[in-house]
């Protein structure tokens, strides 16, 4: 038998982490989770593939990663209990992980499942408090305080103009050989009952710093310093503009990663994700 592929659904408070990816000498989510898995599985830290690599300070409620486990070690996870390996893994990880990381679910998946390339879409939220006196102090680690009042209607209109298949080079940190063409499926803003502005951004995939730059380009519109059409002009220029601020990390939360059902659909999505995208199709 070959290895067993396991999908982990997890959440974390990014405040104390230098992002997802392992970095020498820094505390990261990947290293913390891999170390806990090594303890439970009694093996070397496993290789983890994640559906969304978050930056330092960014949080997650709906992250997904996968790993491959030797079948004998997988069968041994419950020990002498009558629990399934899936339930036993979640329970045992809870005993060794720090309180700012929670594995919610473990699932055996087909070996064609890939947490990164099988994903259909990722959804993020961003919280902005432009009325600091209304800020819940219990949410200070996931909400950015903004000192100027913001027009949420103008921000929402500006955000909606960016939806669609575009080259988002103006909002991405360039990486050699990587495309910046993405399909932005939804981008909108609303003011919650607590008075905090919440932006929701959903795309098939994101490039580095894209979400926080998308937030940064509509904030000047909300302040009244820029017209509603300005973000679309920045998008069309396809180059980074120093007038666009990359917003603070702690207001950003990875809420959900969605996947297709069935091995054939997973394979099809994997092929589509790996193909280099362009505006020509």
NORPEPE-V881535 format. One record per backbone hydrogen bond with DSSP energy under -0.5 kcal/mol. NH is the residue of the N-H (numbers start at 1). CO is the residue of the C=O. E is the energy in kcal/mol with one decimal. If there is no record, write none. Layout:
BEGIN
nh=NH co=CO e=E
nh=NH co=CO e=E
END
This chain:
BEGIN
nh=4 co=69 e=-3.5
nh=6 co=4 e=-0.5
nh=6 co=67 e=-3.1
nh=7 co=107 e=-3.4
nh=8 co=65 e=-3.1
nh=9 co=105 e=-2.5
nh=10 co=8 e=-0.5
nh=10 co=63 e=-2.3
nh=11 co=102 e=-2.6
nh=12 co=60 e=-2.7
nh=13 co=100 e=-2.0
nh=14 co=12 e=-0.7
nh=16 co=13 e=-0.6
nh=17 co=14 e=-1.7
nh=18 co=27 e=-3.3
nh=20 co=54 e=-2.5
nh=26 co=23 e=-2.1
nh=28 co=26 e=-0.6
nh=29 co=19 e=-2.0
nh=30 co=20 e=-2.6
nh=32 co=28 e=-2.0
nh=33 co=29 e=-2.8
nh=34 co=30 e=-2.7
nh=35 co=31 e=-2.2
nh=36 co=32 e=-1.7
nh=37 co=33 e=-2.5
nh=38 co=34 e=-2.2
nh=39 co=35 e=-1.7
nh=40 co=36 e=-2.2
nh=41 co=37 e=-3.2
nh=42 co=38 e=-1.2
nh=43 co=38 e=-1.5
nh=49 co=66 e=-2.2
nh=50 co=48 e=-0.5
nh=51 co=64 e=-3.0
nh=54 co=52 e=-0.9
nh=57 co=14 e=-0.9
nh=57 co=17 e=-1.1
nh=58 co=55 e=-1.9
nh=59 co=252 e=-2.3
nh=60 co=12 e=-2.3
nh=61 co=254 e=-3.1
nh=62 co=254 e=-2.1
nh=63 co=10 e=-1.8
nh=65 co=8 e=-2.1
nh=66 co=49 e=-2.3
nh=67 co=6 e=-1.8
nh=69 co=4 e=-2.9
nh=74 co=70 e=-2.4
nh=75 co=71 e=-2.4
nh=76 co=72 e=-1.3
nh=77 co=73 e=-0.5
nh=77 co=74 e=-1.2
nh=79 co=76 e=-1.3
nh=81 co=78 e=-1.9
nh=88 co=84 e=-2.7
nh=89 co=85 e=-2.5
nh=90 co=86 e=-1.8
nh=91 co=87 e=-2.2
nh=92 co=88 e=-2.8
nh=93 co=89 e=-2.5
nh=94 co=90 e=-1.6
nh=95 co=91 e=-0.8
nh=96 co=92 e=-0.6
nh=96 co=93 e=-1.2
nh=97 co=93 e=-2.6
nh=101 co=98 e=-1.6
nh=102 co=11 e=-2.9
nh=104 co=9 e=-2.5
nh=104 co=102 e=-0.7
nh=105 co=9 e=-1.5
nh=107 co=7 e=-2.4
nh=109 co=5 e=-2.2
nh=113 co=110 e=-2.1
nh=118 co=114 e=-2.4
nh=119 co=116 e=-0.7
nh=120 co=258 e=-3.3
nh=121 co=258 e=-1.0
nh=122 co=203 e=-2.9
nh=123 co=256 e=-2.7
nh=124 co=201 e=-3.0
nh=125 co=253 e=-2.1
nh=126 co=199 e=-2.1
nh=127 co=251 e=-1.6
nh=128 co=197 e=-2.8
nh=129 co=144 e=-3.1
nh=130 co=128 e=-0.7
nh=134 co=131 e=-2.8
nh=135 co=132 e=-1.3
nh=137 co=135 e=-0.7
nh=139 co=136 e=-2.5
nh=140 co=137 e=-1.1
nh=142 co=139 e=-1.5
nh=144 co=127 e=-2.2
nh=146 co=129 e=-3.0
nh=151 co=222 e=-1.8
nh=152 co=150 e=-0.9
nh=155 co=151 e=-2.0
nh=156 co=152 e=-2.3
nh=157 co=153 e=-2.0
nh=158 co=154 e=-2.4
nh=159 co=155 e=-2.5
nh=160 co=156 e=-2.2
nh=161 co=157 e=-1.0
nh=162 co=159 e=-1.8
nh=163 co=160 e=-1.2
nh=164 co=184 e=-2.3
nh=166 co=164 e=-0.7
nh=166 co=182 e=-2.4
nh=168 co=166 e=-0.8
nh=168 co=180 e=-2.9
nh=171 co=168 e=-2.2
nh=172 co=169 e=-1.0
nh=173 co=208 e=-2.1
nh=174 co=172 e=-0.6
nh=178 co=175 e=-2.3
nh=182 co=166 e=-2.4
nh=184 co=164 e=-2.6
nh=184 co=182 e=-0.7
nh=185 co=183 e=-0.8
nh=185 co=202 e=-1.7
nh=186 co=202 e=-2.0
nh=188 co=200 e=-1.9
nh=190 co=198 e=-1.6
nh=192 co=190 e=-0.6
nh=192 co=196 e=-3.0
nh=195 co=192 e=-2.0
nh=197 co=128 e=-3.0
nh=198 co=190 e=-3.1
nh=199 co=126 e=-2.9
nh=200 co=188 e=-2.8
nh=201 co=124 e=-2.5
nh=202 co=186 e=-2.9
nh=203 co=122 e=-1.9
nh=204 co=183 e=-1.7
nh=210 co=207 e=-2.1
nh=213 co=209 e=-1.8
nh=214 co=210 e=-2.4
nh=215 co=211 e=-1.9
nh=216 co=212 e=-2.0
nh=217 co=213 e=-1.8
nh=218 co=214 e=-0.6
nh=218 co=215 e=-1.0
nh=219 co=215 e=-1.2
nh=220 co=216 e=-0.7
nh=222 co=218 e=-2.0
nh=223 co=219 e=-1.8
nh=224 co=220 e=-0.6
nh=224 co=221 e=-0.9
nh=225 co=220 e=-1.9
nh=226 co=220 e=-1.4
nh=230 co=227 e=-1.7
nh=233 co=229 e=-1.5
nh=234 co=230 e=-2.1
nh=235 co=231 e=-2.5
nh=236 co=232 e=-2.3
nh=237 co=233 e=-1.4
nh=238 co=234 e=-0.9
nh=238 co=235 e=-1.0
nh=239 co=234 e=-0.6
nh=241 co=170 e=-0.5
nh=244 co=241 e=-2.3
nh=245 co=216 e=-0.5
nh=245 co=243 e=-0.7
nh=247 co=212 e=-1.4
nh=247 co=245 e=-0.8
nh=251 co=248 e=-0.8
nh=252 co=249 e=-2.1
nh=253 co=125 e=-2.3
nh=254 co=59 e=-2.3
nh=255 co=123 e=-2.4
nh=255 co=253 e=-0.8
nh=256 co=123 e=-1.6
nh=258 co=121 e=-2.4
nh=260 co=118 e=-0.7
nh=266 co=262 e=-2.1
nh=267 co=263 e=-2.5
nh=268 co=264 e=-2.4
nh=269 co=265 e=-2.3
nh=270 co=266 e=-2.3
nh=271 co=267 e=-2.3
nh=272 co=268 e=-2.1
nh=273 co=269 e=-2.7
nh=274 co=270 e=-1.9
nh=275 co=271 e=-1.1
nh=277 co=275 e=-0.5
nh=281 co=278 e=-1.3
END
